[in-house]
Amino acid sequence: MTSQEIKKQLEPLLTNYVIELKKIENLLTDEILYYKDNHPDWLKNNDFRLGSFSRILSAIIASKFTATKTLDYLNSEKWENDFRDKYIPEPWKEADYFGHFKDIAMLIRFYAFHSIYSQVETTNRIIMREKNLRTNSKPGYIVNEITKTYDEGFIKFIDFIRNAIHTNGYHFPKNANNNKWEYNFKGNDFYFEIGEPIELDFDNIINIMNEMIDALVNTLRHEEIVKIKIVPDLT
């Protein structure tokens, strides 16, 4: 890919991504303020429920920073020369190949998702310990038995995405029963077939992150979770 193709493709995607990340940042800030107003003792003692949103907020800010700085770089004078001289490996310089830049976009796209997934799982594991829940299944499914705040198909959906990040974007499930699976999310059909790549664009990732956060909000406001004693957050 040429530098012009990279900029034409990524600039509008990253611009919109920064806008959507800011909306998520505002949502998380509002949630933290909710706990400040309604459970000031949780804030004072760094409770895990409030801390969950603080951890996710950090991931969103890091993602927004990276996307913004990447945009600034793409809009800087003679960025092509800088990237060519400093970052393109020798065998690709002669061809003037800029395709490696797309991995920066992939990093930006998947970092926030993976971070949110990890923070939600951390919170669910705290809930499991404090409620003495069984541990023979994934945390999302176990906590959901109490709260009923997750669509179980969605839990499977994000698990498959998370696993694919670890296998270069391809679907290689541990259970052969999942070699082929289809899921409709927000009106879009997603197909998972063993050995095939999972197609996710920036809009998909934003929608999925919002859904994960909404489910977490409902989980932590559930009466059984509110009853848990103050537990200092792990950060």
Secondary structure, 3 states (H helix, E strand, C coil): CCHHHHHHHHHHHHHHHHHHHHHHHHHHHHHHHHHHHHCHHHHHCCEHHHHHHHHHHHHHHHHHHHHHHHHHHHCCCCHHHHHHHHCCCHHHHCCCCCHHHHHHHHHHHHHHHHHHHHHHHHHHHHHHHHCCCCCCCCHHHHHHHHHCCCCHHHHHHHHHHHHHHCCCCECCCCCHHHCEEEEEECCEEEEEECCCECCCCHHHHHHHHHHHHHHHHHHHCCHHHHCCCCCECCC
